[in-house]
Amino acid sequence: MEFLNKIREFFHDVVIEFRKVSWPSRREVTGSTAVVIIVVLALAVFLFAVDQALSAIVYQLFRFVGRS
């Protein structure tokens, strides 16, 4: 019985804490999501460009070393 009372008290405390939470509005969530998507896409494009540049440099280096 002690165990059930502790579980009940735990969930009661959880409900009390959830009432204290400041939940974001739909507009805030939408804005944050848009920022995250834009940053992820920008980072993906940047990493793609860096990867392509480094691949070209390594390719040219192997061509140069292969001639010697």
PDB file of N, CA, C, O and CB in Angstrom:
ATOM      1  N   MET A   1       0.823  -1.196   0.000  1.00  0.00           N
ATOM      2  CA  MET A   1       0.000   0.000   0.000  1.00  0.00           C
ATOM      3  C   MET A   1       0.868   1.263   0.000  1.00  0.00           C
ATOM      4  O   MET A   1       0.533   2.257  -0.643  1.00  0.00           O
ATOM      5  CB  MET A   1      -0.937  -0.003   1.210  1.00  0.00           C
ATOM      6  N   GLU A   2       1.958   1.210   0.709  1.00  0.00           N
ATOM      7  CA  GLU A   2       2.904   2.332   0.759  1.00  0.00           C
ATOM      8  C   GLU A   2       3.400   2.672  -0.648  1.00  0.00           C
ATOM      9  O   GLU A   2       3.534   3.842  -1.007  1.00  0.00           O
ATOM     10  CB  GLU A   2       4.104   1.995   1.684  1.00  0.00           C
ATOM     11  N   PHE A   3       3.667   1.635  -1.431  1.00  0.00           N
ATOM     12  CA  PHE A   3       4.167   1.807  -2.798  1.00  0.00           C
ATOM     13  C   PHE A   3       3.139   2.542  -3.657  1.00  0.00           C
ATOM     14  O   PHE A   3       3.501   3.446  -4.410  1.00  0.00           O
ATOM     15  CB  PHE A   3       4.507   0.439  -3.426  1.00  0.00           C
ATOM     16  N   LEU A   4       1.866   2.165  -3.556  1.00  0.00           N
ATOM     17  CA  LEU A   4       0.816   2.820  -4.334  1.00  0.00           C
ATOM     18  C   LEU A   4       0.647   4.284  -3.927  1.00  0.00           C
ATOM     19  O   LEU A   4       0.394   5.140  -4.774  1.00  0.00           O
ATOM     20  CB  LEU A   4      -0.509   2.075  -4.164  1.00  0.00           C
ATOM     21  N   ASN A   5       0.785   4.567  -2.648  1.00  0.00           N
ATOM     22  CA  ASN A   5       0.681   5.954  -2.187  1.00  0.00           C
ATOM     23  C   ASN A   5       1.823   6.803  -2.753  1.00  0.00           C
ATOM     24  O   ASN A   5       1.618   7.962  -3.115  1.00  0.00           O
ATOM     25  CB  ASN A   5       0.689   6.010  -0.646  1.00  0.00           C
ATOM     26  N   LYS A   6       3.020   6.228  -2.827  1.00  0.00           N
ATOM     27  CA  LYS A   6       4.161   6.959  -3.389  1.00  0.00           C
ATOM     28  C   LYS A   6       3.949   7.232  -4.874  1.00  0.00           C
ATOM     29  O   LYS A   6       4.271   8.315  -5.364  1.00  0.00           O
ATOM     30  CB  LYS A   6       5.468   6.170  -3.177  1.00  0.00           C
ATOM     31  N   ILE A   7       3.411   6.256  -5.583  1.00  0.00           N
ATOM     32  CA  ILE A   7       3.133   6.444  -7.010  1.00  0.00           C
ATOM     33  C   ILE A   7       2.083   7.535  -7.197  1.00  0.00           C
ATOM     34  O   ILE A   7       2.241   8.409  -8.049  1.00  0.00           O
ATOM     35  CB  ILE A   7       2.655   5.118  -7.657  1.00  0.00           C
ATOM     36  N   ARG A   8       1.031   7.489  -6.417  1.00  0.00           N
ATOM     37  CA  ARG A   8      -0.035   8.490  -6.496  1.00  0.00           C
ATOM     38  C   ARG A   8       0.518   9.881  -6.183  1.00  0.00           C
ATOM     39  O   ARG A   8       0.190  10.849  -6.870  1.00  0.00           O
ATOM     40  CB  ARG A   8      -1.186   8.138  -5.524  1.00  0.00           C
ATOM     41  N   GLU A   9       1.349   9.983  -5.156  1.00  0.00           N
ATOM     42  CA  GLU A   9       1.948  11.263  -4.788  1.00  0.00           C
ATOM     43  C   GLU A   9       2.856  11.777  -5.909  1.00  0.00           C
ATOM     44  O   GLU A   9       2.865  12.970  -6.214  1.00  0.00           O
ATOM     45  CB  GLU A   9       2.744  11.126  -3.475  1.00  0.00           C
ATOM     46  N   PHE A  10       3.611  10.871  -6.512  1.00  0.00           N
ATOM     47  CA  PHE A  10       4.488  11.257  -7.621  1.00  0.00           C
ATOM     48  C   PHE A  10       3.678  11.872  -8.760  1.00  0.00           C
ATOM     49  O   PHE A  10       4.013  12.956  -9.239  1.00  0.00           O
ATOM     50  CB  PHE A  10       5.282  10.039  -8.131  1.00  0.00           C
ATOM     51  N   PHE A  11       2.625  11.198  -9.194  1.00  0.00           N
ATOM     52  CA  PHE A  11       1.824  11.716 -10.303  1.00  0.00           C
ATOM     53  C   PHE A  11       1.093  12.999  -9.916  1.00  0.00           C
ATOM     54  O   PHE A  11       0.888  13.872 -10.760  1.00  0.00           O
ATOM     55  CB  PHE A  11       0.820  10.663 -10.763  1.00  0.00           C
ATOM     56  N   HIS A  12       0.706  13.118  -8.678  1.00  0.00           N
ATOM     57  CA  HIS A  12       0.089  14.360  -8.214  1.00  0.00           C
ATOM     58  C   HIS A  12       1.086  15.510  -8.334  1.00  0.00           C
ATOM     59  O   HIS A  12       0.737  16.597  -8.795  1.00  0.00           O
ATOM     60  CB  HIS A  12      -0.403  14.217  -6.750  1.00  0.00           C
ATOM     61  N   ASP A  13       2.335  15.263  -7.913  1.00  0.00           N
ATOM     62  CA  ASP A  13       3.385  16.289  -8.026  1.00  0.00           C
ATOM     63  C   ASP A  13       3.684  16.625  -9.486  1.00  0.00           C
ATOM     64  O   ASP A  13       3.954  17.780  -9.816  1.00  0.00           O
ATOM     65  CB  ASP A  13       4.672  15.816  -7.327  1.00  0.00           C
ATOM     66  N   VAL A  14       3.637  15.624 -10.355  1.00  0.00           N
ATOM     67  CA  VAL A  14       3.865  15.860 -11.782  1.00  0.00           C
ATOM     68  C   VAL A  14       2.790  16.799 -12.334  1.00  0.00           C
ATOM     69  O   VAL A  14       3.107  17.731 -13.073  1.00  0.00           O
ATOM     70  CB  VAL A  14       3.871  14.521 -12.567  1.00  0.00           C
ATOM     71  N   VAL A  15       1.558  16.568 -11.992  1.00  0.00           N
ATOM     72  CA  VAL A  15       0.457  17.417 -12.459  1.00  0.00           C
ATOM     73  C   VAL A  15       0.652  18.852 -11.960  1.00  0.00           C
ATOM     74  O   VAL A  15       0.440  19.806 -12.709  1.00  0.00           O
ATOM     75  CB  VAL A  15      -0.911  16.856 -11.976  1.00  0.00           C
ATOM     76  N   ILE A  16       1.050  18.999 -10.710  1.00  0.00           N
ATOM     77  CA  ILE A  16       1.273  20.337 -10.153  1.00  0.00           C
ATOM     78  C   ILE A  16       2.387  21.045 -10.912  1.00  0.00           C
ATOM     79  O   ILE A  16       2.256  22.226 -11.234  1.00  0.00           O
ATOM     80  CB  ILE A  16       1.620  20.253  -8.650  1.00  0.00           C
ATOM     81  N   GLU A  17       3.482  20.342 -11.204  1.00  0.00           N
ATOM     82  CA  GLU A  17       4.596  20.952 -11.936  1.00  0.00           C
ATOM     83  C   GLU A  17       4.208  21.301 -13.369  1.00  0.00           C
ATOM     84  O   GLU A  17       4.635  22.330 -13.893  1.00  0.00           O
ATOM     85  CB  GLU A  17       5.798  20.012 -11.941  1.00  0.00           C
ATOM     86  N   PHE A  18       3.396  20.448 -14.010  1.00  0.00           N
ATOM     87  CA  PHE A  18       2.946  20.746 -15.375  1.00  0.00           C
ATOM     88  C   PHE A  18       2.106  22.015 -15.417  1.00  0.00           C
ATOM     89  O   PHE A  18       2.127  22.732 -16.418  1.00  0.00           O
ATOM     90  CB  PHE A  18       2.142  19.572 -15.940  1.00  0.00           C
ATOM     91  N   ARG A  19       1.381  22.301 -14.368  1.00  0.00           N
ATOM     92  CA  ARG A  19       0.583  23.526 -14.329  1.00  0.00           C
ATOM     93  C   ARG A  19       1.465  24.762 -14.231  1.00  0.00           C
ATOM     94  O   ARG A  19       1.043  25.852 -14.618  1.00  0.00           O
ATOM     95  CB  ARG A  19      -0.389  23.488 -13.155  1.00  0.00           C
ATOM     96  N   LYS A  20       2.686  24.607 -13.719  1.00  0.00           N
ATOM     97  CA  LYS A  20       3.615  25.729 -13.579  1.00  0.00           C
ATOM     98  C   LYS A  20       4.363  26.026 -14.875  1.00  0.00           C
ATOM     99  O   LYS A  20       4.958  27.094 -15.018  1.00  0.00           O
ATOM    100  CB  LYS A  20       4.610  25.443 -12.470  1.00  0.00           C
ATOM    101  N   VAL A  21       4.336  25.096 -15.807  1.00  0.00           N
ATOM    102  CA  VAL A  21       5.094  25.252 -17.047  1.00  0.00           C
ATOM    103  C   VAL A  21       4.500  26.362 -17.897  1.00  0.00           C
ATOM    104  O   VAL A  21       3.281  26.481 -18.024  1.00  0.00           O
ATOM    105  CB  VAL A  21       5.119  23.936 -17.836  1.00  0.00           C
ATOM    106  N   SER A  22       5.371  27.168 -18.473  1.00  0.00           N
ATOM    107  CA  SER A  22       4.937  28.211 -19.392  1.00  0.00           C
ATOM    108  C   SER A  22       5.015  27.633 -20.808  1.00  0.00           C
ATOM    109  O   SER A  22       6.088  27.609 -21.409  1.00  0.00           O
ATOM    110  CB  SER A  22       5.819  29.517 -19.247  1.00  0.00           C
ATOM    111  N   TRP A  23       3.902  27.176 -21.331  1.00  0.00           N
ATOM    112  CA  TRP A  23       3.865  26.534 -22.641  1.00  0.00           C
ATOM    113  C   TRP A  23       3.925  27.596 -23.742  1.00  0.00           C
ATOM    114  O   TRP A  23       3.268  28.632 -23.639  1.00  0.00           O
ATOM    115  CB  TRP A  23       2.589  25.666 -22.790  1.00  0.00           C
ATOM    116  N   PRO A  24       4.706  27.344 -24.789  1.00  0.00           N
ATOM    117  CA  PRO A  24       4.785  28.322 -25.886  1.00  0.00           C
ATOM    118  C   PRO A  24       3.491  28.341 -26.693  1.00  0.00           C
ATOM    119  O   PRO A  24       2.749  27.360 -26.749  1.00  0.00           O
ATOM    120  CB  PRO A  24       5.977  28.004 -26.812  1.00  0.00           C
ATOM    121  N   SER A  25       3.251  29.484 -27.310  1.00  0.00           N
ATOM    122  CA  SER A  25       2.063  29.595 -28.154  1.00  0.00           C
ATOM    123  C   SER A  25       2.317  28.897 -29.489  1.00  0.00           C
ATOM    124  O   SER A  25       3.454  28.560 -29.821  1.00  0.00           O
ATOM    125  CB  SER A  25       1.680  31.084 -28.378  1.00  0.00           C
ATOM    126  N   ARG A  26       1.260  28.690 -30.235  1.00  0.00           N
ATOM    127  CA  ARG A  26       1.386  28.054 -31.552  1.00  0.00           C
ATOM    128  C   ARG A  26       2.290  28.888 -32.461  1.00  0.00           C
ATOM    129  O   ARG A  26       3.080  28.340 -33.229  1.00  0.00           O
ATOM    130  CB  ARG A  26      -0.007  27.867 -32.205  1.00  0.00           C
ATOM    131  N   ARG A  27       2.169  30.210 -32.372  1.00  0.00           N
ATOM    132  CA  ARG A  27       2.985  31.103 -33.193  1.00  0.00           C
ATOM    133  C   ARG A  27       4.475  30.966 -32.839  1.00  0.00           C
ATOM    134  O   ARG A  27       5.323  30.945 -33.731  1.00  0.00           O
ATOM    135  CB  ARG A  27       2.525  32.567 -33.009  1.00  0.00           C
ATOM    136  N   GLU A  28       4.789  30.872 -31.551  1.00  0.00           N
ATOM    137  CA  GLU A  28       6.177  30.708 -31.119  1.00  0.00           C
ATOM    138  C   GLU A  28       6.755  29.381 -31.602  1.00  0.00           C
ATOM    139  O   GLU A  28       7.898  29.325 -32.055  1.00  0.00           O
ATOM    140  CB  GLU A  28       6.273  30.797 -29.595  1.00  0.00           C
ATOM    141  N   VAL A  29       5.974  28.329 -31.505  1.00  0.00           N
ATOM    142  CA  VAL A  29       6.437  27.013 -31.959  1.00  0.00           C
ATOM    143  C   VAL A  29       6.661  27.017 -33.467  1.00  0.00           C
ATOM    144  O   VAL A  29       7.656  26.476 -33.949  1.00  0.00           O
ATOM    145  CB  VAL A  29       5.422  25.916 -31.573  1.00  0.00           C
ATOM    146  N   THR A  30       5.743  27.624 -34.211  1.00  0.00           N
ATOM    147  CA  THR A  30       5.885  27.700 -35.663  1.00  0.00           C
ATOM    148  C   THR A  30       7.133  28.502 -36.044  1.00  0.00           C
ATOM    149  O   THR A  30       7.886  28.105 -36.932  1.00  0.00           O
ATOM    150  CB  THR A  30       4.628  28.334 -36.292  1.00  0.00           C
ATOM    151  N   GLY A  31       7.341  29.620 -35.373  1.00  0.00           N
ATOM    152  CA  GLY A  31       8.515  30.449 -35.650  1.00  0.00           C
ATOM    153  C   GLY A  31       9.812  29.719 -35.340  1.00  0.00           C
ATOM    154  O   GLY A  31      10.756  29.762 -36.129  1.00  0.00           O
ATOM    155  N   SER A  32       9.863  29.056 -34.202  1.00  0.00           N
ATOM    156  CA  SER A  32      11.063  28.304 -33.823  1.00  0.00           C
ATOM    157  C   SER A  32      11.330  27.164 -34.794  1.00  0.00           C
ATOM    158  O   SER A  32      12.478  26.908 -35.158  1.00  0.00           O
ATOM    159  CB  SER A  32      10.923  27.755 -32.402  1.00  0.00           C
ATOM    160  N   THR A  33      10.282  26.488 -35.210  1.00  0.00           N
ATOM    161  CA  THR A  33      10.432  25.387 -36.159  1.00  0.00           C
ATOM    162  C   THR A  33      10.971  25.892 -37.492  1.00  0.00           C
ATOM    163  O   THR A  33      11.838  25.258 -38.093  1.00  0.00           O
ATOM    164  CB  THR A  33       9.090  24.670 -36.368  1.00  0.00           C
ATOM    165  N   ALA A  34      10.465  27.025 -37.953  1.00  0.00           N
ATOM    166  CA  ALA A  34      10.945  27.602 -39.206  1.00  0.00           C
ATOM    167  C   ALA A  34      12.422  27.966 -39.107  1.00  0.00           C
ATOM    168  O   ALA A  34      13.186  27.719 -40.040  1.00  0.00           O
ATOM    169  CB  ALA A  34      10.121  28.838 -39.576  1.00  0.00           C
ATOM    170  N   VAL A  35      12.826  28.550 -37.984  1.00  0.00           N
ATOM    171  CA  VAL A  35      14.238  28.901 -37.793  1.00  0.00           C
ATOM    172  C   VAL A  35      15.106  27.650 -37.824  1.00  0.00           C
ATOM    173  O   VAL A  35      16.161  27.643 -38.459  1.00  0.00           O
ATOM    174  CB  VAL A  35      14.437  29.655 -36.462  1.00  0.00           C
ATOM    175  N   VAL A  36      14.676  26.605 -37.152  1.00  0.00           N
ATOM    176  CA  VAL A  36      15.453  25.363 -37.122  1.00  0.00           C
ATOM    177  C   VAL A  36      15.594  24.784 -38.525  1.00  0.00           C
ATOM    178  O   VAL A  36      16.686  24.370 -38.915  1.00  0.00           O
ATOM    179  CB  VAL A  36      14.794  24.332 -36.187  1.00  0.00           C
ATOM    180  N   ILE A  37      14.510  24.750 -39.282  1.00  0.00           N
ATOM    181  CA  ILE A  37      14.561  24.189 -40.640  1.00  0.00           C
ATOM    182  C   ILE A  37      15.492  25.015 -41.526  1.00  0.00           C
ATOM    183  O   ILE A  37      16.279  24.450 -42.286  1.00  0.00           O
ATOM    184  CB  ILE A  37      13.144  24.135 -41.261  1.00  0.00           C
ATOM    185  N   ILE A  38      15.414  26.332 -41.438  1.00  0.00           N
ATOM    186  CA  ILE A  38      16.272  27.203 -42.258  1.00  0.00           C
ATOM    187  C   ILE A  38      17.739  27.011 -41.889  1.00  0.00           C
ATOM    188  O   ILE A  38      18.589  26.920 -42.775  1.00  0.00           O
ATOM    189  CB  ILE A  38      15.872  28.687 -42.083  1.00  0.00           C
ATOM    190  N   VAL A  39      18.047  26.948 -40.601  1.00  0.00           N
ATOM    191  CA  VAL A  39      19.437  26.763 -40.168  1.00  0.00           C
ATOM    192  C   VAL A  39      19.967  25.405 -40.618  1.00  0.00           C
ATOM    193  O   VAL A  39      21.109  25.304 -41.065  1.00  0.00           O
ATOM    194  CB  VAL A  39      19.550  26.894 -38.636  1.00  0.00           C
ATOM    195  N   VAL A  40      19.156  24.371 -40.505  1.00  0.00           N
ATOM    196  CA  VAL A  40      19.588  23.032 -40.934  1.00  0.00           C
ATOM    197  C   VAL A  40      19.859  23.017 -42.438  1.00  0.00           C
ATOM    198  O   VAL A  40      20.864  22.458 -42.879  1.00  0.00           O
ATOM    199  CB  VAL A  40      18.516  21.968 -40.574  1.00  0.00           C
ATOM    200  N   LEU A  41      18.978  23.624 -43.224  1.00  0.00           N
ATOM    201  CA  LEU A  41      19.187  23.678 -44.674  1.00  0.00           C
ATOM    202  C   LEU A  41      20.434  24.481 -45.031  1.00  0.00           C
ATOM    203  O   LEU A  41      21.198  24.077 -45.908  1.00  0.00           O
ATOM    204  CB  LEU A  41      17.966  24.285 -45.362  1.00  0.00           C
ATOM    205  N   ALA A  42      20.648  25.610 -44.363  1.00  0.00           N
ATOM    206  CA  ALA A  42      21.840  26.422 -44.629  1.00  0.00           C
ATOM    207  C   ALA A  42      23.104  25.647 -44.273  1.00  0.00           C
ATOM    208  O   ALA A  42      24.085  25.685 -45.015  1.00  0.00           O
ATOM    209  CB  ALA A  42      21.785  27.746 -43.836  1.00  0.00           C
ATOM    210  N   LEU A  43      23.085  24.958 -43.163  1.00  0.00           N
ATOM    211  CA  LEU A  43      24.240  24.158 -42.760  1.00  0.00           C
ATOM    212  C   LEU A  43      24.486  23.017 -43.733  1.00  0.00           C
ATOM    213  O   LEU A  43      25.637  22.693 -44.027  1.00  0.00           O
ATOM    214  CB  LEU A  43      24.041  23.608 -41.350  1.00  0.00           C
ATOM    215  N   ALA A  44      23.426  22.405 -44.236  1.00  0.00           N
ATOM    216  CA  ALA A  44      23.571  21.321 -45.214  1.00  0.00           C
ATOM    217  C   ALA A  44      24.200  21.837 -46.497  1.00  0.00           C
ATOM    218  O   ALA A  44      25.086  21.190 -47.056  1.00  0.00           O
ATOM    219  CB  ALA A  44      22.208  20.677 -45.516  1.00  0.00           C
ATOM    220  N   VAL A  45      23.752  22.992 -46.968  1.00  0.00           N
ATOM    221  CA  VAL A  45      24.329  23.584 -48.183  1.00  0.00           C
ATOM    222  C   VAL A  45      25.797  23.930 -47.954  1.00  0.00           C
ATOM    223  O   VAL A  45      26.638  23.659 -48.812  1.00  0.00           O
ATOM    224  CB  VAL A  45      23.538  24.849 -48.607  1.00  0.00           C
ATOM    225  N   PHE A  46      26.109  24.524 -46.810  1.00  0.00           N
ATOM    226  CA  PHE A  46      27.496  24.865 -46.487  1.00  0.00           C
ATOM    227  C   PHE A  46      28.379  23.625 -46.455  1.00  0.00           C
ATOM    228  O   PHE A  46      29.452  23.611 -47.059  1.00  0.00           O
ATOM    229  CB  PHE A  46      27.567  25.589 -45.142  1.00  0.00           C
ATOM    230  N   LEU A  47      27.937  22.589 -45.759  1.00  0.00           N
ATOM    231  CA  LEU A  47      28.735  21.358 -45.674  1.00  0.00           C
ATOM    232  C   LEU A  47      28.883  20.687 -47.036  1.00  0.00           C
ATOM    233  O   LEU A  47      29.928  20.104 -47.324  1.00  0.00           O
ATOM    234  CB  LEU A  47      28.097  20.380 -44.685  1.00  0.00           C
ATOM    235  N   PHE A  48      27.853  20.762 -47.875  1.00  0.00           N
ATOM    236  CA  PHE A  48      27.954  20.220 -49.229  1.00  0.00           C
ATOM    237  C   PHE A  48      29.027  20.967 -50.012  1.00  0.00           C
ATOM    238  O   PHE A  48      29.841  20.349 -50.698  1.00  0.00           O
ATOM    239  CB  PHE A  48      26.593  20.308 -49.958  1.00  0.00           C
ATOM    240  N   ALA A  49      29.030  22.299 -49.912  1.00  0.00           N
ATOM    241  CA  ALA A  49      30.019  23.106 -50.630  1.00  0.00           C
ATOM    242  C   ALA A  49      31.436  22.811 -50.136  1.00  0.00           C
ATOM    243  O   ALA A  49      32.358  22.679 -50.941  1.00  0.00           O
ATOM    244  CB  ALA A  49      29.705  24.601 -50.469  1.00  0.00           C
ATOM    245  N   VAL A  50      31.611  22.710 -48.829  1.00  0.00           N
ATOM    246  CA  VAL A  50      32.928  22.392 -48.275  1.00  0.00           C
ATOM    247  C   VAL A  50      33.364  21.003 -48.725  1.00  0.00           C
ATOM    248  O   VAL A  50      34.525  20.808 -49.082  1.00  0.00           O
ATOM    249  CB  VAL A  50      32.909  22.478 -46.732  1.00  0.00           C
ATOM    250  N   ASP A  51      32.466  20.053 -48.713  1.00  0.00           N
ATOM    251  CA  ASP A  51      32.783  18.693 -49.153  1.00  0.00           C
ATOM    252  C   ASP A  51      33.201  18.667 -50.620  1.00  0.00           C
ATOM    253  O   ASP A  51      34.169  17.998 -50.983  1.00  0.00           O
ATOM    254  CB  ASP A  51      31.581  17.770 -48.935  1.00  0.00           C
ATOM    255  N   GLN A  52      32.480  19.385 -51.451  1.00  0.00           N
ATOM    256  CA  GLN A  52      32.814  19.433 -52.874  1.00  0.00           C
ATOM    257  C   GLN A  52      34.187  20.080 -53.093  1.00  0.00           C
ATOM    258  O   GLN A  52      34.981  19.598 -53.901  1.00  0.00           O
ATOM    259  CB  GLN A  52      31.731  20.207 -53.653  1.00  0.00           C
ATOM    260  N   ALA A  53      34.460  21.161 -52.377  1.00  0.00           N
ATOM    261  CA  ALA A  53      35.745  21.855 -52.514  1.00  0.00           C
ATOM    262  C   ALA A  53      36.896  20.956 -52.057  1.00  0.00           C
ATOM    263  O   ALA A  53      37.913  20.849 -52.742  1.00  0.00           O
ATOM    264  CB  ALA A  53      35.740  23.169 -51.701  1.00  0.00           C
ATOM    265  N   LEU A  54      36.736  20.325 -50.923  1.00  0.00           N
ATOM    266  CA  LEU A  54      37.793  19.441 -50.426  1.00  0.00           C
ATOM    267  C   LEU A  54      37.986  18.234 -51.344  1.00  0.00           C
ATOM    268  O   LEU A  54      39.112  17.782 -51.550  1.00  0.00           O
ATOM    269  CB  LEU A  54      37.467  18.970 -49.004  1.00  0.00           C
ATOM    270  N   SER A  55      36.898  17.717 -51.890  1.00  0.00           N
ATOM    271  CA  SER A  55      37.015  16.594 -52.823  1.00  0.00           C
ATOM    272  C   SER A  55      37.793  17.009 -54.067  1.00  0.00           C
ATOM    273  O   SER A  55      38.624  16.246 -54.560  1.00  0.00           O
ATOM    274  CB  SER A  55      35.621  16.071 -53.219  1.00  0.00           C
ATOM    275  N   ALA A  56      37.531  18.213 -54.578  1.00  0.00           N
ATOM    276  CA  ALA A  56      38.249  18.704 -55.755  1.00  0.00           C
ATOM    277  C   ALA A  56      39.730  18.896 -55.436  1.00  0.00           C
ATOM    278  O   ALA A  56      40.586  18.566 -56.258  1.00  0.00           O
ATOM    279  CB  ALA A  56      37.632  20.028 -56.253  1.00  0.00           C
ATOM    280  N   ILE A  57      40.037  19.419 -54.268  1.00  0.00           N
ATOM    281  CA  ILE A  57      41.437  19.609 -53.870  1.00  0.00           C
ATOM    282  C   ILE A  57      42.160  18.270 -53.764  1.00  0.00           C
ATOM    283  O   ILE A  57      43.276  18.126 -54.263  1.00  0.00           O
ATOM    284  CB  ILE A  57      41.520  20.360 -52.530  1.00  0.00           C
ATOM    285  N   VAL A  58      41.539  17.302 -53.125  1.00  0.00           N
ATOM    286  CA  VAL A  58      42.161  15.982 -52.983  1.00  0.00           C
ATOM    287  C   VAL A  58      42.320  15.328 -54.350  1.00  0.00           C
ATOM    288  O   VAL A  58      43.344  14.699 -54.615  1.00  0.00           O
ATOM    289  CB  VAL A  58      41.322  15.077 -52.048  1.00  0.00           C
ATOM    290  N   TYR A  59      41.330  15.465 -55.217  1.00  0.00           N
ATOM    291  CA  TYR A  59      41.420  14.901 -56.564  1.00  0.00           C
ATOM    292  C   TYR A  59      42.610  15.503 -57.318  1.00  0.00           C
ATOM    293  O   TYR A  59      43.390  14.783 -57.942  1.00  0.00           O
ATOM    294  CB  TYR A  59      40.108  15.150 -57.345  1.00  0.00           C
ATOM    295  N   GLN A  60      42.740  16.839 -57.251  1.00  0.00           N
ATOM    296  CA  GLN A  60      43.852  17.503 -57.926  1.00  0.00           C
ATOM    297  C   GLN A  60      45.192  17.084 -57.317  1.00  0.00           C
ATOM    298  O   GLN A  60      46.175  16.917 -58.038  1.00  0.00           O
ATOM    299  CB  GLN A  60      43.689  19.029 -57.849  1.00  0.00           C
ATOM    300  N   LEU A  61      45.234  16.917 -56.024  1.00  0.00           N
ATOM    301  CA  LEU A  61      46.455  16.489 -55.365  1.00  0.00           C
ATOM    302  C   LEU A  61      46.855  15.088 -55.817  1.00  0.00           C
ATOM    303  O   LEU A  61      48.033  14.842 -56.080  1.00  0.00           O
ATOM    304  CB  LEU A  61      46.281  16.527 -53.849  1.00  0.00           C
ATOM    305  N   PHE A  62      45.917  14.183 -55.910  1.00  0.00           N
ATOM    306  CA  PHE A  62      46.222  12.814 -56.377  1.00  0.00           C
ATOM    307  C   PHE A  62      46.654  12.823 -57.832  1.00  0.00           C
ATOM    308  O   PHE A  62      47.541  12.065 -58.223  1.00  0.00           O
ATOM    309  CB  PHE A  62      44.999  11.890 -56.200  1.00  0.00           C
ATOM    310  N   ARG A  63      46.029  13.680 -58.643  1.00  0.00           N
ATOM    311  CA  ARG A  63      46.459  13.782 -60.050  1.00  0.00           C
ATOM    312  C   ARG A  63      47.891  14.288 -60.135  1.00  0.00           C
ATOM    313  O   ARG A  63      48.687  13.790 -60.931  1.00  0.00           O
ATOM    314  CB  ARG A  63      45.520  14.720 -60.845  1.00  0.00           C
ATOM    315  N   PHE A  64      48.213  15.279 -59.313  1.00  0.00           N
ATOM    316  CA  PHE A  64      49.559  15.847 -59.328  1.00  0.00           C
ATOM    317  C   PHE A  64      50.598  14.837 -58.844  1.00  0.00           C
ATOM    318  O   PHE A  64      51.672  14.713 -59.434  1.00  0.00           O
ATOM    319  CB  PHE A  64      49.610  17.105 -58.461  1.00  0.00           C
ATOM    320  N   VAL A  65      50.280  14.124 -57.780  1.00  0.00           N
ATOM    321  CA  VAL A  65      51.204  13.125 -57.238  1.00  0.00           C
ATOM    322  C   VAL A  65      51.326  11.943 -58.193  1.00  0.00           C
ATOM    323  O   VAL A  65      52.393  11.337 -58.288  1.00  0.00           O
ATOM    324  CB  VAL A  65      50.734  12.643 -55.847  1.00  0.00           C
ATOM    325  N   GLY A  66      50.272  11.612 -58.888  1.00  0.00           N
ATOM    326  CA  GLY A  66      50.278  10.487 -59.818  1.00  0.00           C
ATOM    327  C   GLY A  66      51.169  10.736 -61.044  1.00  0.00           C
ATOM    328  O   GLY A  66      51.660   9.785 -61.651  1.00  0.00           O
ATOM    329  N   ARG A  67      51.375  11.982 -61.402  1.00  0.00           N
ATOM    330  CA  ARG A  67      52.212  12.315 -62.552  1.00  0.00           C
ATOM    331  C   ARG A  67      53.679  12.114 -62.252  1.00  0.00           C
ATOM    332  O   ARG A  67      54.465  11.789 -63.142  1.00  0.00           O
ATOM    333  CB  ARG A  67      51.971  13.741 -62.984  1.00  0.00           C
ATOM    334  N   SER A  68      54.051  12.308 -60.990  1.00  0.00           N
ATOM    335  CA  SER A  68      55.475  12.257 -60.643  1.00  0.00           C
ATOM    336  C   SER A  68      56.066  10.884 -60.737  1.00  0.00           C
ATOM    337  O   SER A  68      57.254  10.703 -60.472  1.00  0.00           O
ATOM    338  CB  SER A  68      55.685  12.772 -59.272  1.00  0.00           C
TER     339      SER A  68
END
